């Protein structure tokens, strides 16, 4: 059975060809590099993992609540549409919205894989090419993990969201070598990291979804650091006009991403009143808080790399996220990495206890 059989609405055409601009850049300097990037490259090599082995795919998953979220976290919870639905319809709403979220993660990770490969091609420095090569492998693993989760455990896949499509097109069409960094490493990856974190923390303890999200986030924390290091060095050398162009891109992209998590496609698929559902999602305190939280990584990073002009700050005030510029991004990234290590440790302890029980049972039987 192919993915085509799992789509709620089969994309037409089934593949997407995006014209990509920018020169392929070679460098003949093989000896020198920035210590921070080379250290990140080494970390990227050390932290490679196998999605088939590190994740326990034997776990049972309820396809009607695959992430294991409480009902209070559903975007329509408390609405007339939710209150009037019977349990069978609510189960559908859970499955489809969570499937839609993971589908957008899946498509975003493929976009990240393509953009990371493009960074290898267009970036001028070898140390950055080295790290981007490790990231390309990371993103392939993420695509593998999200795809398997959706196909085997959820049973449905949604097409790519129009807002994500638009942002990927803008990122790939631009010929400037720094734009895949800014569009993908800082904006798309930064938002994904925050979204992953919300779902990871809300998911049922020990669940398969929690594993996938925690392990993917461990990689993403490195990827965002890669973008910060490279762009902070480069943007300090730009003219005011050049920085202004990047800031305008940030503003447009952030509005696109804010609108990306409304889920109109789910309401359409389930034959619900799209306008009424969208209005509820737009005004729901929970969803307003969720959408603002999505910028918890982006805002401090944008400030850190030097794109903190009036236009950006005005947009962030309009979105209600300006104060996030003071967040400690280093501690957040470290916490994201540490959670994956703690999960591995817990799994190792559980496996050790299971082995001890098996040994006791075997000894008793003999």
C-alpha positions as CSV (number, residue, x, y, z in Angstrom):
1,X,0.0,0.0,0.0
2,X,1.4,3.4,-1.0
3,X,1.1,6.8,0.7
4,X,-1.4,7.7,-2.1
5,X,-3.8,5.3,-0.5
6,X,-3.5,7.1,2.9
7,X,-4.1,10.7,1.7
8,X,-7.3,12.4,2.7
9,X,-7.1,14.2,-0.6
10,X,-4.6,13.0,-3.1
11,X,-2.3,15.8,-4.3
12,X,-2.5,16.6,-8.0
13,X,0.1,16.5,-9.4
14,X,1.5,13.9,-7.0
15,X,5.0,15.4,-7.1
16,X,6.0,19.1,-6.7
17,X,8.7,20.7,-8.8
18,X,10.0,24.0,-7.5
19,X,12.4,26.1,-9.5
20,X,15.5,26.7,-7.3
21,X,17.9,29.6,-7.7
22,X,21.4,30.2,-6.6
23,X,25.0,29.3,-7.6
24,X,26.7,26.1,-6.6
25,X,29.8,27.3,-4.7
26,X,33.1,25.4,-4.3
27,X,35.9,26.4,-2.0
28,X,39.6,25.2,-2.1
29,X,40.2,26.1,1.5
30,X,40.1,22.8,3.3
31,X,42.1,23.5,6.5
32,X,40.5,26.4,8.4
33,X,37.0,26.7,9.8
34,X,35.1,28.3,12.6
35,X,35.6,26.3,15.8
36,X,31.9,26.7,16.8
37,X,30.7,25.2,13.5
38,X,33.3,22.4,13.4
39,X,32.3,21.5,17.0
40,X,28.6,21.4,15.9
41,X,29.6,19.2,12.9
42,X,31.3,16.8,15.3
43,X,28.3,16.7,17.5
44,X,26.1,16.1,14.4
45,X,28.2,13.1,13.5
46,X,28.2,11.8,17.1
47,X,24.5,12.1,17.5
48,X,23.4,10.2,14.4
49,X,20.8,7.6,15.2
50,X,18.7,5.0,13.4
51,X,14.9,5.6,13.4
52,X,14.3,1.9,12.9
53,X,16.2,1.0,16.1
54,X,16.0,3.9,18.5
55,X,12.2,4.2,18.3
56,X,10.1,1.3,19.7
57,X,7.7,0.8,16.8
58,X,6.1,-2.2,18.5
59,X,4.1,0.0,20.7
60,X,0.4,0.1,20.3
61,X,-1.1,3.4,19.3
62,X,-4.8,4.4,19.4
63,X,-5.3,5.7,15.8
64,X,-8.2,7.9,17.1
65,X,-5.8,9.7,19.5
66,X,-2.4,8.8,18.1
67,X,-0.5,11.5,20.1
68,X,-2.4,10.7,23.3
69,X,-3.5,14.3,23.8
70,X,-6.2,15.4,26.3
71,X,-9.4,16.6,24.8
72,X,-8.8,20.1,26.2
73,X,-6.0,20.5,23.7
74,X,-8.2,20.0,20.7
75,X,-8.6,23.3,18.9
76,X,-12.4,23.0,18.9
77,X,-12.8,21.8,22.5
78,X,-15.6,23.7,24.2
79,X,-17.0,25.0,20.9
80,X,-20.6,24.3,19.8
81,X,-19.2,22.0,17.2
82,X,-17.4,19.9,19.8
83,X,-20.3,20.0,22.3
84,X,-22.9,18.8,19.8
85,X,-20.7,16.0,18.4
86,X,-21.2,12.4,19.5
87,X,-18.2,10.3,20.6
88,X,-17.7,8.8,17.2
89,X,-17.4,12.2,15.6
90,X,-15.1,13.5,18.3
91,X,-12.9,10.5,17.7
92,X,-12.7,11.4,14.1
93,X,-11.9,15.0,15.0
94,X,-9.0,13.8,17.3
95,X,-7.6,11.5,14.6
96,X,-7.8,14.0,11.8
97,X,-6.4,17.0,13.6
98,X,-3.5,15.1,15.0
99,X,-2.9,13.4,11.7
100,X,-3.0,16.8,10.0
101,X,-0.4,18.2,12.5
102,X,2.0,15.3,11.9
103,X,1.4,15.5,8.2
104,X,2.6,19.1,8.2
105,X,5.6,18.1,10.2
106,X,6.3,15.4,7.6
107,X,6.1,17.7,4.7
108,X,8.1,20.4,6.6
109,X,10.9,17.8,7.3
110,X,11.1,17.0,3.6
111,X,11.4,20.7,2.9
112,X,14.1,20.9,5.5
113,X,16.0,18.0,3.8
114,X,15.8,19.7,0.4
115,X,16.9,23.1,1.9
116,X,19.8,21.5,3.8
117,X,21.0,19.9,0.6
118,X,20.8,23.3,-1.1
119,X,22.8,24.9,1.7
120,X,25.6,22.3,1.0
121,X,25.5,23.5,-2.6
122,X,25.3,27.3,-2.1
123,X,27.0,28.2,1.1
124,X,30.6,29.5,0.5
125,X,32.4,28.1,3.6
126,X,33.5,24.5,4.0
127,X,32.7,24.3,7.7
128,X,29.1,25.1,6.9
129,X,29.0,22.6,4.1
130,X,30.2,19.9,6.5
131,X,27.4,20.6,9.0
132,X,24.7,21.0,6.4
133,X,25.6,17.5,5.0
134,X,25.0,16.0,8.5
135,X,21.7,17.9,8.7
136,X,20.5,16.5,5.4
137,X,20.9,13.0,6.8
138,X,19.1,14.1,10.0
139,X,16.1,15.4,8.0
140,X,15.9,12.2,5.9
141,X,15.6,10.3,9.2
142,X,12.9,12.7,10.4
143,X,10.9,12.2,7.1
144,X,11.3,8.4,7.6
145,X,10.0,8.6,11.2
146,X,7.0,10.8,10.6
147,X,6.0,8.9,7.5
148,X,6.1,5.6,9.3
149,X,4.1,7.0,12.2
150,X,1.4,8.3,10.0
151,X,1.1,5.3,7.7
152,X,1.4,2.6,10.3
153,X,-0.1,4.1,13.4
154,X,-2.5,6.9,12.3
155,X,-3.7,5.5,8.9
156,X,-4.1,8.8,7.1
157,X,-2.0,11.6,5.7
158,X,-3.0,15.2,4.8
159,X,-1.4,17.1,1.8
160,X,1.0,20.0,2.5
161,X,-0.6,23.1,3.9
162,X,-0.8,26.1,1.5
163,X,1.1,28.4,3.9
164,X,4.0,26.0,4.2
165,X,4.0,25.6,0.4
166,X,4.2,29.4,0.0
167,X,7.1,29.7,2.5
168,X,9.1,26.9,0.9
169,X,8.6,28.4,-2.5
170,X,9.9,31.8,-1.3
171,X,12.9,30.2,0.3
172,X,13.9,28.1,-2.7
173,X,13.2,30.7,-5.3
174,X,15.7,33.2,-3.7
175,X,19.2,33.1,-5.2
176,X,20.9,34.6,-2.1
177,X,22.8,31.9,-0.3
178,X,21.7,33.0,3.1
179,X,18.0,32.6,2.4
180,X,17.7,28.8,2.9
181,X,19.3,29.4,6.3
182,X,16.9,32.2,7.2
183,X,13.8,30.6,5.8
184,X,14.5,27.0,6.9
185,X,17.0,27.0,9.8
186,X,15.6,30.0,11.7
187,X,11.9,30.3,10.7
188,X,10.5,26.9,9.7
189,X,12.8,24.9,12.0
190,X,12.4,27.3,14.8
191,X,8.6,27.1,14.6
192,X,8.6,23.4,14.2
193,X,10.8,23.0,17.3
194,X,8.3,24.9,19.4
195,X,5.4,23.0,18.0
196,X,7.2,19.7,18.6
197,X,7.9,20.8,22.1
198,X,4.2,21.5,22.9
199,X,3.0,18.2,21.6
200,X,6.0,16.3,23.2
201,X,5.1,17.7,26.6
202,X,1.4,17.1,26.2
203,X,1.7,13.6,24.8
204,X,1.0,10.6,26.9
205,X,4.1,9.5,29.0
206,X,6.1,6.8,27.3
207,X,4.1,7.0,24.1
208,X,5.4,6.4,20.7
209,X,4.6,10.0,19.6
210,X,6.6,11.3,22.6
211,X,9.6,9.3,21.6
212,X,9.5,10.4,17.9
213,X,9.1,14.1,18.9
214,X,11.8,14.0,21.6
215,X,14.4,12.4,19.3
216,X,13.6,14.7,16.4
217,X,13.9,17.7,18.7
218,X,17.3,16.7,19.8
219,X,18.5,17.1,16.2
220,X,16.5,20.2,15.5
221,X,18.1,22.0,18.4
222,X,21.5,21.6,16.6
223,X,20.0,22.7,13.3
224,X,18.7,26.0,14.8
225,X,22.1,26.6,16.4
226,X,23.7,26.1,13.0
227,X,21.6,28.8,11.5
228,X,22.3,31.2,14.4
229,X,26.1,30.8,14.1
230,X,26.2,31.2,10.3
231,X,23.8,34.1,10.0
232,X,25.0,36.1,13.0
233,X,28.5,36.2,11.5
234,X,27.2,37.1,8.0
235,X,24.4,39.6,8.9
236,X,26.8,41.7,11.0
237,X,28.5,42.6,7.7
238,X,25.4,43.6,5.7
239,X,24.3,47.1,4.8
240,X,21.2,48.6,6.4
241,X,19.3,48.1,3.2
242,X,20.3,44.4,2.9
243,X,19.3,43.8,6.5
244,X,16.0,45.5,5.7
245,X,15.3,43.1,2.9
246,X,15.8,40.1,5.2
247,X,13.6,41.7,7.9
248,X,10.8,42.1,5.4
249,X,11.1,38.4,4.5
250,X,11.0,37.5,8.3
251,X,7.8,39.5,8.8
252,X,6.0,38.0,5.8
253,X,7.1,34.5,6.7
254,X,6.0,34.9,10.4
255,X,2.5,35.9,9.4
256,X,2.4,32.9,7.0
257,X,3.5,30.5,9.8
258,X,1.1,32.0,12.3
259,X,-1.8,31.1,9.9
260,X,-0.4,27.7,9.2
261,X,-1.8,26.0,12.3
262,X,-5.5,26.7,11.9
263,X,-6.4,23.4,10.3
264,X,-9.0,24.5,7.8
265,X,-8.3,21.3,5.8
266,X,-9.5,19.1,8.6
267,X,-12.8,21.0,8.8
268,X,-13.3,20.7,5.1
269,X,-12.5,16.9,5.1
270,X,-15.0,16.2,7.9
271,X,-17.7,18.3,6.2
272,X,-17.8,20.8,9.0
273,X,-18.7,24.5,8.8
274,X,-15.2,25.8,7.9
275,X,-16.1,29.4,8.6
276,X,-17.5,28.7,12.1
277,X,-14.7,26.4,13.0
278,X,-12.0,28.8,11.8
279,X,-13.6,31.7,13.7
280,X,-13.6,29.6,16.9
281,X,-9.9,28.6,16.4
282,X,-8.9,32.2,15.7
283,X,-10.5,33.4,19.0
284,X,-10.0,30.5,21.3
285,X,-7.7,31.5,24.2
286,X,-6.0,28.1,24.0
287,X,-5.2,28.4,20.3
288,X,-4.1,32.0,20.7
289,X,-1.7,30.9,23.4
290,X,-0.5,28.0,21.3
291,X,0.1,30.1,18.2
292,X,2.0,32.7,20.2
293,X,4.1,29.9,21.8
294,X,5.2,28.8,18.4
295,X,7.4,31.9,18.2
296,X,9.2,31.2,21.5
297,X,12.3,30.0,19.5
298,X,12.0,32.3,16.5
299,X,11.8,35.7,18.2
300,X,15.0,35.4,20.4
301,X,16.9,33.9,17.4
302,X,15.8,36.7,15.0
303,X,17.0,39.2,17.6
304,X,20.3,37.3,18.2
305,X,21.2,37.3,14.5
306,X,20.7,41.0,14.2
307,X,17.4,41.3,12.4
308,X,15.7,43.5,15.0
309,X,14.7,46.6,13.1
310,X,11.4,48.5,13.6
311,X,9.5,46.5,11.0
312,X,10.3,43.2,12.7
313,X,9.6,44.5,16.2
314,X,6.3,46.1,15.1
315,X,5.2,42.8,13.6
316,X,6.1,40.9,16.7
317,X,4.2,43.4,18.9
318,X,1.2,42.9,16.6
319,X,1.4,39.1,17.1
320,X,1.9,39.6,20.9
321,X,5.3,37.8,21.0
322,X,7.7,40.8,21.2
323,X,8.7,40.1,24.8
324,X,10.0,36.6,23.7
325,X,13.0,38.5,22.5
326,X,14.4,38.2,26.0
327,X,14.1,34.5,26.2
328,X,17.2,32.4,27.0
329,X,17.5,30.4,23.7
330,X,20.5,28.5,24.9
331,X,18.8,27.0,27.9
332,X,15.7,26.1,25.9
333,X,17.8,24.3,23.3
334,X,19.8,22.5,26.0
335,X,16.5,21.4,27.6
336,X,15.3,20.0,24.2
337,X,18.5,18.0,23.8
338,X,18.4,16.7,27.4
339,X,14.9,15.3,27.2
340,X,15.9,12.9,24.5
341,X,18.8,11.7,26.6
342,X,16.5,11.3,29.6
343,X,14.1,9.2,27.5
344,X,16.9,7.0,26.4
345,X,18.0,6.5,30.0
346,X,14.5,5.6,31.1
347,X,14.2,3.1,28.2
348,X,17.5,1.5,29.2
349,X,16.4,1.1,32.8
350,X,13.1,-0.4,31.7
351,X,14.9,-2.9,29.5
352,X,17.3,-3.8,32.3
353,X,14.4,-4.4,34.7
354,X,12.6,-6.5,32.1
355,X,15.7,-8.6,31.7
356,X,16.0,-9.1,35.5
357,X,12.3,-10.3,35.6
358,X,12.9,-12.7,32.8
359,X,15.9,-14.1,34.5
360,X,14.0,-14.6,37.8
361,X,11.2,-16.3,36.0
362,X,13.6,-18.6,34.1
363,X,15.4,-19.4,37.4
364,X,12.1,-20.3,39.1
365,X,11.1,-22.5,36.2
366,X,14.3,-24.4,36.4
